Amino acid sequence: MDFSYLKPPKQAMQIKHADEYIKYQVDGKLKRNVFYNVEFEDFEEEMIKKLEDLIRKRKVQLPEQWDKQTALKFCYSGNFDIEMTFQTLINYLKWKENPEYQVLTSAGEDILKKGVIFSLGRDKQYRPLIFIQVSKISTNIEQLPPILNALCVLLNYIQKFMLVPYYVEKWRIIVDLNDISLFRLPHQIIKQIIDVTQSNYTASLEQLHLLNPPFFLVAAWKLVEKLMHPETAKKIQFCKDPSYLQEYINEDQLMLRYKGTLPNIACLWPIINTYRGMGESNHRNMMESGVKQMGESVQKNHMVESAYLSMFESQYYTILTQKEIELSKPQVKGQCCACNIM
């Protein structure tokens, strides 16, 4: 499936990461967010060489797209323990060759079409947004294989088409816990989701937002948080109100149910691109120009799903071969604490 229409907007190429975001130290240990088009420390170069020497010594066949940046990510994943890093790599290569995770099955496609897991929109730094609706996951462990199949195929497409070395190297995950009780929480399935993403998509997570968390989970977190490394705990944030997400994500990249202005779309597979790379998000341009064409009286920025998808079919998927449309209103550029849009 060709998802080349998902490439980041042109504004993403104007990002200049702050030095303290690219790399930083925690308790005297080096940490890194950006791996491409940057210089590595001598220590990092040394660890890459040690890993590559071990790979050659043990005659391990690496995938074609392997590079030193990926090697360094695995070094970080293994906490710079070369044997641990090597074993993590071996497990990754087995996962990479397993069609259960790499080829979308009909059951996995059904998971994506139901919106159990989906990607829609980008944050203020153009990182892709990935949503997991826990209320649509049963506690039946038999549901695990299609969920992992859907998740891995989705993340593989996002890696290939929605990220850009240096500029956009991470994604943001939002776990929607609305209407979840202690007895409806699929603990085992969520644990497997975390294990698979940590092992095979290392250094890809910017932040994990737990949205609409039930009281028992918030209470448990207060105890667990004290036992976690502060750097890990910082990546996990509880959001009692969806409007909190707008600190990181513009409202025109969120659906109405998350206090945004995108319509509540039922079918989110294949992935819909909310950006056109023209200086303003795609859906807003369509809303302002398309509503008049359809002759409907719809409040600005609030469209019904059928109208929205109709315009996507007639305008968006063919726009790749058409002349770019100039917009009169530039998009408001967002900032995070570490990066600037130049």
VEXVEXNU-402210 format. One record per residue: x, y, z of N, C-alpha, C in turn. Coordinates in steps of 0.2 Angstrom, whole numbers, plus 5000, padded with zeros to 4 digits. Example, Ala and Ser with C-alpha at 12.3 -4.5 7.8 and 13.67 -1.06 7.14 Angstrom:
<pabas>
{{5066 4972 5039} {5062 4978 5039} {5066 4984 5039}},
{{5064 4989 5035} {5068 4995 5036} {5064 5000 5039}},
</pabas>
This chain:
<pabas>
{{5004 4994 5000} {5000 5000 5000} {5004 5006 5000}},
{{5003 5011 4996} {5007 5017 4995} {5004 5023 5000}},
{{5008 5024 5005} {5006 5029 5009} {5010 5036 5008}},
{{5013 5037 5003} {5018 5042 5001} {5014 5049 5003}},
{{5007 5049 5002} {5004 5055 5004} {5004 5058 5011}},
{{5007 5053 5015} {5007 5055 5022} {5014 5059 5024}},
{{5018 5060 5019} {5024 5064 5021} {5023 5070 5025}},
{{5027 5072 5029} {5026 5078 5033} {5025 5084 5029}},
{{5022 5089 5032} {5021 5096 5028} {5028 5099 5028}},
{{5028 5104 5023} {5035 5107 5022} {5037 5111 5028}},
{{5033 5113 5032} {5035 5117 5038} {5039 5113 5043}},
{{5039 5106 5042} {5043 5102 5047} {5050 5102 5045}},
{{5052 5104 5039} {5059 5105 5037} {5062 5111 5039}},
{{5058 5115 5043} {5061 5121 5046} {5062 5121 5053}},
{{5061 5115 5056} {5063 5114 5063} {5070 5114 5064}},
{{5072 5117 5069} {5079 5117 5071} {5079 5115 5079}},
{{5081 5109 5080} {5081 5106 5087} {5086 5110 5091}},
{{5084 5111 5098} {5089 5114 5102} {5094 5109 5104}},
{{5100 5111 5106} {5106 5106 5107} {5104 5102 5113}},
{{5100 5105 5118} {5098 5101 5124} {5093 5096 5123}},
{{5089 5097 5117} {5084 5092 5115} {5088 5086 5112}},
{{5092 5088 5107} {5096 5083 5104} {5099 5078 5108}},
{{5103 5080 5113} {5106 5076 5118} {5107 5079 5125}},
{{5107 5076 5130} {5107 5078 5137} {5109 5073 5142}},
{{5110 5075 5148} {5113 5070 5153} {5108 5070 5158}},
{{5107 5063 5161} {5103 5062 5167} {5107 5058 5171}},
{{5108 5060 5177} {5112 5057 5182} {5119 5055 5179}},
{{5122 5059 5175} {5128 5058 5172} {5129 5054 5166}},
{{5123 5051 5164} {5122 5047 5158} {5119 5050 5152}},
{{5122 5049 5147} {5120 5053 5141} {5114 5050 5138}},
{{5109 5054 5136} {5103 5052 5133} {5102 5056 5126}},
{{5098 5053 5122} {5098 5057 5115} {5091 5056 5112}},
{{5089 5061 5109} {5082 5061 5106} {5083 5061 5098}},
{{5088 5064 5096} {5089 5065 5088} {5095 5061 5086}},
{{5095 5057 5081} {5100 5052 5079} {5103 5054 5072}},
{{5099 5057 5068} {5101 5058 5061} {5104 5065 5060}},
{{5109 5066 5056} {5111 5073 5054} {5114 5076 5060}},
{{5117 5073 5065} {5120 5076 5070} {5127 5072 5072}},
{{5131 5075 5075} {5137 5072 5077} {5136 5068 5083}},
{{5140 5062 5083} {5140 5058 5089} {5146 5059 5094}},
{{5145 5058 5100} {5150 5058 5105} {5155 5052 5103}},
{{5161 5053 5105} {5166 5048 5105} {5164 5041 5108}},
{{5161 5042 5114} {5159 5036 5117} {5153 5032 5113}},
{{5149 5036 5110} {5144 5033 5106} {5147 5029 5100}},
{{5152 5033 5096} {5155 5030 5091} {5158 5023 5093}},
{{5161 5023 5099} {5165 5017 5101} {5160 5012 5102}},
{{5154 5013 5105} {5149 5008 5106} {5146 5005 5100}},
{{5145 5009 5095} {5143 5007 5088} {5148 5002 5085}},
{{5154 5004 5086} {5160 5000 5083} {5160 4993 5087}},
{{5159 4993 5093} {5159 4987 5097} {5153 4982 5095}},
{{5147 4985 5094} {5141 4981 5092} {5142 4979 5085}},
{{5145 4983 5080} {5146 4980 5073} {5151 4975 5073}},
{{5156 4976 5077} {5161 4970 5077} {5158 4964 5080}},
{{5154 4964 5085} {5151 4958 5087} {5146 4955 5082}},
{{5143 4959 5078} {5138 4957 5073} {5142 4953 5068}},
{{5148 4956 5066} {5152 4953 5061} {5155 4946 5063}},
{{5157 4946 5070} {5160 4940 5073} {5155 4935 5073}},
{{5149 4936 5074} {5144 4931 5075} {5140 4930 5068}},
{{5142 4933 5063} {5139 4932 5056} {5132 4933 5056}},
{{5130 4939 5059} {5122 4940 5059} {5121 4944 5052}},
{{5116 4942 5049} {5114 4946 5043} {5109 4952 5045}},
{{5111 4958 5043} {5107 4963 5045} {5102 4966 5039}},
{{5097 4969 5040} {5092 4971 5035} {5096 4976 5031}},
{{5093 4977 5024} {5097 4982 5020} {5097 4989 5023}},
{{5091 4991 5026} {5091 4998 5028} {5094 5000 5035}},
{{5099 4995 5037} {5102 4996 5043} {5107 5001 5042}},
{{5108 5005 5048} {5113 5011 5047} {5116 5012 5055}},
{{5121 5016 5055} {5124 5017 5062} {5120 5020 5067}},
{{5115 5024 5064} {5110 5027 5069} {5106 5022 5072}},
{{5104 5017 5068} {5100 5012 5071} {5104 5008 5076}},
{{5110 5007 5074} {5114 5003 5079} {5115 5007 5086}},
{{5115 5013 5085} {5116 5017 5091} {5109 5017 5095}},
{{5104 5017 5092} {5097 5016 5095} {5097 5010 5100}},
{{5100 5004 5097} {5100 4998 5100} {5105 4998 5106}},
{{5110 5002 5105} {5115 5003 5111} {5111 5006 5117}},
{{5108 5011 5115} {5104 5015 5121} {5099 5010 5124}},
{{5095 5006 5119} {5090 5001 5122} {5093 4996 5127}},
{{5099 4994 5125} {5103 4989 5129} {5107 4992 5135}},
{{5106 4999 5136} {5109 5003 5141} {5117 5002 5140}},
{{5119 5001 5134} {5126 5001 5132} {5130 4995 5135}},
{{5126 4990 5137} {5128 4983 5138} {5128 4979 5131}},
{{5134 4978 5128} {5134 4975 5122} {5131 4969 5121}},
{{5132 4964 5126} {5129 4958 5125} {5121 4958 5126}},
{{5119 4963 5130} {5111 4964 5131} {5109 4967 5124}},
{{5113 4972 5122} {5111 4975 5115} {5110 4970 5110}},
{{5115 4966 5109} {5115 4961 5104} {5109 4956 5104}},
{{5108 4954 5110} {5102 4950 5111} {5095 4953 5109}},
{{5095 4960 5111} {5089 4963 5109} {5089 4964 5101}},
{{5094 4965 5098} {5095 4965 5091} {5092 4958 5088}},
{{5095 4953 5091} {5093 4946 5088} {5085 4945 5088}},
{{5082 4947 5094} {5075 4947 5095} {5072 4951 5090}},
{{5074 4957 5089} {5072 4962 5084} {5072 4959 5077}},
{{5077 4956 5075} {5078 4953 5068} {5073 4947 5067}},
{{5072 4943 5072} {5067 4938 5072} {5060 4941 5071}},
{{5058 4946 5075} {5052 4949 5074} {5051 4952 5067}},
{{5057 4955 5064} {5056 4958 5058} {5055 4953 5052}},
{{5057 4947 5053} {5055 4941 5048} {5049 4938 5049}},
{{5045 4939 5055} {5039 4936 5056} {5033 4939 5053}},
{{5030 4936 5048} {5024 4939 5044} {5018 4941 5049}},
{{5018 4938 5055} {5012 4939 5059} {5013 4946 5061}},
{{5019 4950 5061} {5019 4956 5063} {5020 4961 5057}},
{{5022 4958 5051} {5024 4963 5046} {5019 4963 5040}},
{{5015 4958 5040} {5010 4958 5034} {5003 4959 5037}},
{{4999 4963 5035} {4993 4965 5038} {4988 4959 5036}},
{{4985 4956 5041} {4980 4951 5041} {4973 4954 5040}},
{{4968 4950 5038} {4961 4952 5038} {4959 4954 5045}},
{{4961 4950 5050} {4959 4952 5057} {4962 4958 5059}},
{{4969 4959 5057} {4972 4965 5059} {4969 4971 5056}},
{{4967 4970 5049} {4964 4976 5046} {4957 4978 5049}},
{{4954 4973 5052} {4947 4974 5055} {4948 4978 5061}},
{{4954 4977 5065} {4956 4981 5071} {4957 4988 5069}},
{{4960 4989 5063} {4962 4996 5061} {4955 4999 5059}},
{{4951 4996 5055} {4945 4999 5053} {4940 5001 5058}},
{{4940 4997 5064} {4936 4998 5070} {4939 5004 5074}},
{{4945 5006 5072} {4948 5012 5076} {4950 5010 5083}},
{{4952 5003 5084} {4955 5001 5090} {4961 5005 5091}},
{{4965 5005 5086} {4972 5008 5085} {4972 5012 5079}},
{{4973 5018 5079} {4974 5022 5073} {4978 5028 5074}},
{{4980 5031 5068} {4984 5037 5068} {4980 5043 5064}},
{{4980 5048 5067} {4977 5054 5064} {4980 5061 5067}},
{{4983 5065 5063} {4986 5071 5065} {4993 5071 5067}},
{{4995 5077 5069} {5002 5078 5071} {5002 5083 5077}},
{{5008 5083 5081} {5008 5087 5086} {5011 5094 5084}},
{{5013 5099 5088} {5015 5105 5086} {5022 5105 5083}},
{{5026 5099 5084} {5032 5098 5081} {5032 5093 5075}},
{{5025 5092 5073} {5024 5087 5067} {5025 5080 5068}},
{{5026 5078 5075} {5026 5071 5076} {5019 5068 5075}},
{{5019 5062 5072} {5013 5058 5071} {5010 5057 5078}},
{{5003 5057 5078} {4999 5055 5084} {4996 5048 5083}},
{{4997 5044 5088} {4994 5037 5088} {4990 5036 5093}},
{{4983 5034 5092} {4978 5033 5097} {4977 5026 5098}},
{{4976 5024 5105} {4973 5017 5106} {4967 5018 5111}},
{{4962 5015 5108} {4955 5016 5112} {4954 5009 5116}},
{{4956 5010 5122} {4956 5004 5126} {4949 5001 5127}},
{{4944 5005 5127} {4937 5003 5128} {4935 4998 5122}},
{{4938 4998 5117} {4937 4994 5111} {4941 4987 5111}},
{{4945 4986 5116} {4949 4980 5117} {4946 4976 5123}},
{{4945 4970 5121} {4942 4965 5126} {4947 4962 5130}},
{{4945 4960 5136} {4950 4956 5140} {4952 4949 5138}},
{{4949 4947 5132} {4950 4941 5130} {4957 4941 5126}},
{{4962 4937 5129} {4969 4936 5126} {4969 4934 5119}},
{{4964 4931 5117} {4964 4928 5110} {4964 4934 5105}},
{{4962 4940 5107} {4962 4946 5103} {4969 4949 5102}},
{{4974 4946 5106} {4980 4949 5106} {4984 4949 5099}},
{{4984 4943 5095} {4987 4943 5089} {4985 4948 5084}},
{{4978 4949 5082} {4977 4954 5077} {4978 4961 5080}},
{{4978 4962 5086} {4980 4969 5089} {4987 4970 5088}},
{{4991 4965 5089} {4999 4966 5088} {5000 4967 5081}},
{{4997 4963 5077} {4997 4963 5069} {4996 4970 5067}},
{{4990 4973 5069} {4988 4980 5067} {4992 4985 5069}},
{{4995 4984 5075} {4999 4989 5078} {5006 4990 5075}},
{{5009 4984 5073} {5015 4984 5070} {5015 4986 5063}},
{{5010 4984 5059} {5009 4986 5052} {5008 4994 5052}},
{{5004 4996 5057} {5003 5004 5057} {5009 5007 5058}},
{{5013 5005 5064} {5019 5009 5065} {5024 5008 5060}},
{{5024 5003 5056} {5029 5002 5051} {5028 5007 5045}},
{{5021 5008 5044} {5020 5013 5039} {5021 5020 5041}},
{{5020 5021 5048} {5022 5028 5050} {5029 5029 5050}},
{{5033 5024 5052} {5040 5025 5052} {5043 5026 5044}},
{{5040 5023 5040} {5042 5024 5033} {5040 5030 5030}},
{{5034 5032 5031} {5031 5038 5027} {5030 5044 5031}},
{{5030 5044 5038} {5028 5050 5042} {5034 5053 5046}},
{{5039 5049 5046} {5045 5052 5050} {5050 5055 5045}},
{{5054 5059 5047} {5060 5062 5043} {5066 5062 5047}},
{{5072 5059 5045} {5078 5060 5049} {5079 5067 5051}},
{{5081 5068 5057} {5082 5074 5061} {5076 5078 5063}},
{{5072 5079 5058} {5066 5084 5059} {5061 5081 5063}},
{{5059 5075 5061} {5053 5071 5064} {5055 5064 5065}},
{{5058 5062 5071} {5060 5056 5072} {5056 5052 5077}},
{{5051 5055 5080} {5047 5052 5086} {5040 5053 5084}},
{{5036 5049 5088} {5029 5050 5088} {5026 5050 5095}},
{{5020 5052 5096} {5016 5053 5102} {5011 5049 5102}},
{{5010 5045 5108} {5005 5040 5109} {5000 5042 5114}},
{{4993 5042 5112} {4988 5044 5116} {4983 5038 5118}},
{{4983 5036 5124} {4979 5030 5126} {4973 5032 5129}},
{{4967 5031 5126} {4961 5033 5128} {4958 5028 5133}},
{{4957 5030 5139} {4955 5025 5144} {4947 5027 5146}},
{{4944 5031 5142} {4937 5032 5144} {4933 5026 5145}},
{{4928 5026 5150} {4924 5021 5151} {4927 5014 5153}},
{{4933 5015 5156} {4937 5009 5158} {4936 5008 5165}},
{{4934 5002 5168} {4934 5000 5175} {4940 4995 5176}},
{{4941 4994 5183} {4946 4989 5185} {4945 4983 5181}},
{{4939 4980 5181} {4938 4974 5178} {4938 4973 5170}},
{{4938 4979 5167} {4937 4980 5160} {4944 4981 5157}},
{{4949 4983 5161} {4956 4984 5159} {4960 4978 5156}},
{{4961 4978 5150} {4965 4972 5147} {4972 4972 5149}},
{{4974 4971 5155} {4981 4971 5157} {4986 4968 5153}},
{{4984 4961 5151} {4989 4957 5148} {4990 4960 5141}},
{{4985 4962 5137} {4986 4965 5131} {4990 4971 5131}},
{{4988 4976 5135} {4992 4982 5136} {4999 4981 5137}},
{{5001 4976 5142} {5008 4974 5143} {5011 4972 5137}},
{{5008 4968 5133} {5011 4965 5127} {5012 4971 5122}},
{{5007 4976 5121} {5008 4981 5117} {5014 4985 5119}},
{{5015 4987 5125} {5021 4990 5128} {5028 4987 5126}},
{{5028 4980 5127} {5034 4976 5126} {5036 4976 5119}},
{{5031 4975 5114} {5032 4975 5107} {5035 4982 5105}},
{{5032 4988 5107} {5034 4994 5105} {5041 4996 5108}},
{{5042 4994 5114} {5049 4996 5117} {5054 4992 5114}},
{{5053 4986 5112} {5058 4981 5109} {5060 4983 5102}},
{{5055 4984 5098} {5056 4985 5091} {5055 4992 5088}},
{{5053 4997 5092} {5053 5004 5090} {5057 5008 5095}},
{{5063 5006 5096} {5067 5009 5101} {5068 5017 5099}},
{{5068 5021 5104} {5070 5028 5103} {5064 5032 5099}},
{{5058 5029 5099} {5053 5032 5094} {5048 5036 5098}},
{{5047 5035 5105} {5042 5038 5109} {5044 5045 5111}},
{{5040 5050 5110} {5041 5056 5113} {5038 5057 5119}},
{{5031 5055 5120} {5027 5055 5126} {5021 5050 5125}},
{{5019 5047 5131} {5013 5043 5131} {5008 5047 5136}},
{{5002 5048 5133} {4997 5052 5136} {4992 5047 5138}},
{{4990 5046 5145} {4985 5042 5147} {4979 5047 5148}},
{{4974 5046 5143} {4968 5051 5143} {4962 5048 5147}},
{{4959 5052 5150} {4953 5050 5154} {4954 5044 5159}},
{{4959 5044 5163} {4961 5038 5167} {4956 5037 5173}},
{{4954 5031 5174} {4950 5030 5180} {4954 5031 5186}},
{{4950 5032 5192} {4953 5034 5198} {4958 5029 5201}},
{{4956 5022 5200} {4961 5017 5202} {4967 5017 5199}},
{{4968 5019 5193} {4974 5019 5189} {4978 5025 5191}},
{{4975 5031 5192} {4978 5037 5195} {4981 5036 5202}},
{{4978 5032 5206} {4980 5031 5213} {4986 5026 5212}},
{{4985 5021 5208} {4991 5016 5207} {4997 5019 5205}},
{{4996 5024 5200} {5002 5028 5197} {5006 5032 5202}},
{{5003 5035 5207} {5006 5039 5212} {5011 5034 5216}},
{{5009 5028 5216} {5014 5023 5220} {5019 5021 5215}},
{{5018 5019 5209} {5022 5016 5204} {5027 5022 5202}},
{{5025 5028 5201} {5029 5033 5199} {5035 5034 5203}},
{{5035 5033 5210} {5040 5034 5215} {5046 5029 5214}},
{{5044 5023 5211} {5049 5018 5210} {5052 5018 5203}},
{{5049 5022 5198} {5052 5023 5192} {5058 5028 5191}},
{{5062 5027 5186} {5067 5032 5185} {5063 5039 5182}},
{{5065 5044 5185} {5062 5051 5183} {5061 5052 5176}},
{{5066 5050 5172} {5067 5051 5165} {5061 5047 5161}},
{{5060 5041 5164} {5054 5037 5161} {5048 5039 5163}},
{{5047 5041 5170} {5041 5044 5172} {5039 5050 5168}},
{{5044 5054 5166} {5042 5061 5163} {5039 5060 5156}},
{{5040 5054 5153} {5037 5052 5147} {5030 5050 5147}},
{{5027 5049 5153} {5021 5046 5154} {5017 5052 5158}},
{{5011 5054 5155} {5007 5059 5157} {5000 5057 5158}},
{{4997 5059 5163} {4990 5058 5164} {4986 5064 5162}},
{{4981 5063 5158} {4976 5069 5156} {4969 5068 5158}},
{{4967 5071 5163} {4960 5070 5165} {4955 5074 5160}},
{{4957 5079 5157} {4953 5082 5152} {4957 5082 5145}},
{{4953 5081 5140} {4956 5081 5133} {4959 5087 5131}},
{{4957 5093 5134} {4959 5099 5132} {4966 5100 5134}},
{{4969 5096 5138} {4976 5096 5140} {4980 5095 5135}},
{{4978 5091 5130} {4982 5089 5124} {4984 5095 5120}},
{{4980 5100 5120} {4982 5106 5116} {4988 5110 5118}},
{{4991 5108 5124} {4997 5110 5126} {5003 5108 5121}},
{{5001 5102 5118} {5006 5099 5113} {5004 5098 5106}},
{{4997 5099 5105} {4994 5097 5099} {4989 5103 5097}},
{{4989 5106 5091} {4985 5111 5089} {4978 5108 5088}},
{{4973 5112 5090} {4966 5109 5090} {4964 5106 5083}},
{{4966 5109 5077} {4964 5107 5071} {4968 5100 5069}},
{{4971 5097 5074} {4974 5090 5073} {4971 5085 5077}},
{{4965 5087 5081} {4962 5083 5086} {4955 5083 5084}},
{{4951 5077 5085} {4944 5076 5083} {4940 5080 5089}},
{{4934 5081 5087} {4929 5084 5092} {4929 5081 5099}},
{{4930 5074 5099} {4929 5070 5105} {4935 5072 5110}},
{{4941 5074 5107} {4947 5076 5110} {4947 5084 5111}},
{{4942 5087 5110} {4941 5095 5111} {4945 5098 5105}},
{{4945 5095 5099} {4948 5098 5093} {4943 5100 5089}},
{{4945 5101 5082} {4940 5103 5077} {4939 5099 5072}},
{{4943 5093 5071} {4942 5088 5066} {4935 5084 5068}},
{{4931 5082 5063} {4925 5078 5065} {4927 5072 5068}},
{{4922 5069 5071} {4923 5062 5074} {4922 5057 5069}},
{{4928 5055 5065} {4928 5051 5060} {4927 5043 5062}},
{{4923 5040 5060} {4922 5033 5062} {4927 5028 5059}},
{{4929 5029 5052} {4933 5024 5049} {4940 5028 5048}},
{{4945 5026 5051} {4952 5029 5051} {4957 5025 5047}},
{{4955 5020 5043} {4960 5016 5040} {4957 5016 5032}},
{{4961 5017 5027} {4968 5019 5028} {4969 5026 5031}},
{{4975 5027 5033} {4977 5033 5037} {4975 5040 5033}},
{{4972 5044 5037} {4970 5051 5034} {4976 5056 5035}},
{{4978 5059 5030} {4983 5065 5032} {4979 5071 5033}},
{{4981 5074 5039} {4977 5081 5040} {4981 5087 5038}},
{{4987 5085 5035} {4991 5091 5033} {4992 5090 5025}},
{{4993 5096 5022} {4994 5096 5015} {5001 5099 5014}},
{{5005 5102 5019} {5011 5104 5018} {5011 5111 5015}},
{{5005 5115 5016} {5004 5121 5012} {5004 5127 5017}},
{{5006 5126 5023} {5006 5132 5028} {5000 5132 5033}},
{{4995 5128 5031} {4989 5127 5035} {4987 5120 5035}},
{{4984 5117 5040} {4981 5110 5040} {4976 5109 5034}},
{{4976 5103 5031} {4972 5102 5026} {4965 5102 5027}},
{{4962 5100 5033} {4955 5100 5034} {4952 5107 5035}},
{{4956 5111 5037} {4953 5118 5038} {4952 5121 5031}},
{{4957 5120 5027} {4956 5123 5020} {4950 5120 5017}},
{{4949 5114 5017} {4943 5111 5014} {4937 5113 5017}},
{{4937 5114 5024} {4931 5116 5027} {4929 5123 5025}},
{{4934 5128 5024} {4932 5134 5022} {4930 5135 5014}},
{{4933 5131 5010} {4932 5131 5003} {4927 5126 5001}},
{{4926 5120 5004} {4922 5115 5002} {4915 5116 5004}},
{{4914 5119 5010} {4907 5119 5013} {4903 5123 5008}},
{{4905 5129 5005} {4902 5133 5000} {4900 5128 4994}},
{{4905 5124 4992} {4904 5120 4986} {4898 5115 4987}},
{{4897 5113 4993} {4892 5108 4994} {4886 5111 4996}},
{{4886 5118 4997} {4879 5121 4998} {4876 5119 5005}},
{{4880 5117 5010} {4878 5116 5016} {4879 5121 5021}},
{{4875 5122 5026} {4876 5127 5031} {4879 5123 5037}},
{{4886 5123 5037} {4889 5119 5043} {4894 5124 5046}},
{{4893 5124 5053} {4897 5129 5057} {4905 5128 5055}},
{{4908 5133 5054} {4915 5133 5052} {4919 5129 5057}},
{{4924 5124 5054} {4928 5120 5058} {4924 5114 5061}},
{{4918 5113 5060} {4914 5108 5062} {4910 5105 5057}},
{{4913 5100 5054} {4909 5096 5048} {4907 5089 5050}},
{{4902 5087 5047} {4899 5080 5048} {4904 5076 5044}},
{{4905 5070 5046} {4910 5065 5044} {4909 5064 5036}},
{{4903 5063 5034} {4902 5061 5027} {4904 5067 5022}},
{{4903 5073 5024} {4905 5078 5020} {4913 5079 5020}},
{{4916 5078 5026} {4923 5078 5026} {4927 5073 5022}},
{{4924 5067 5023} {4927 5061 5019} {4926 5062 5011}},
{{4920 5065 5010} {4918 5066 5003} {4923 5071 4999}},
{{4925 5076 5003} {4930 5081 5000} {4937 5078 5000}},
{{4938 5073 5005} {4945 5070 5004} {4945 5066 4998}},
{{4940 5062 4996} {4940 5058 4990} {4940 5062 4984}},
{{4937 5068 4984} {4936 5072 4978} {4942 5076 4977}},
{{4945 5079 4982} {4950 5084 4982} {4957 5081 4984}},
{{4957 5078 4990} {4964 5077 4993} {4968 5072 4990}},
{{4965 5066 4988} {4969 5061 4985} {4971 5062 4978}},
{{4968 5067 4975} {4970 5069 4968} {4975 5075 4969}},
{{4975 5078 4974} {4979 5085 4975} {4986 5084 4974}},
{{4988 5078 4975} {4996 5076 4974} {4998 5078 4967}},
{{4994 5078 4962} {4996 5079 4955} {4993 5086 4953}},
{{4990 5090 4957} {4988 5096 4956} {4992 5102 4958}},
{{4991 5108 4956} {4995 5114 4958} {4993 5115 4965}},
{{4998 5117 4969} {4997 5119 4976} {4993 5125 4977}},
{{4988 5124 4982} {4984 5130 4983} {4987 5134 4988}},
{{4987 5141 4987} {4990 5146 4992} {4984 5148 4996}},
{{4986 5148 5003} {4981 5150 5008} {4983 5157 5010}},
{{4977 5160 5012} {4978 5167 5015} {4980 5167 5022}},
{{4978 5162 5026} {4980 5162 5033} {4986 5157 5034}},
{{4991 5159 5036} {4997 5154 5038} {4995 5151 5045}},
{{4997 5145 5045} {4996 5141 5052} {5000 5144 5057}},
{{4997 5144 5063} {5001 5147 5069} {5006 5141 5071}},
{{5012 5143 5071} {5018 5139 5072} {5018 5137 5080}},
{{5019 5131 5081} {5020 5129 5088} {5027 5128 5090}},
{{5027 5128 5097} {5034 5127 5100} {5033 5122 5106}},
{{5038 5118 5107} {5039 5114 5113} {5044 5117 5117}},
{{5045 5115 5123} {5050 5118 5127} {5057 5117 5125}},
{{5058 5112 5120} {5065 5111 5118} {5067 5113 5111}},
{{5062 5114 5107} {5063 5115 5099} {5060 5122 5097}},
{{5062 5124 5092} {5060 5130 5089} {5058 5129 5082}},
{{5053 5132 5079} {5051 5133 5072} {5055 5139 5070}},
{{5060 5138 5065} {5063 5144 5063} {5059 5148 5058}},
</pabas>
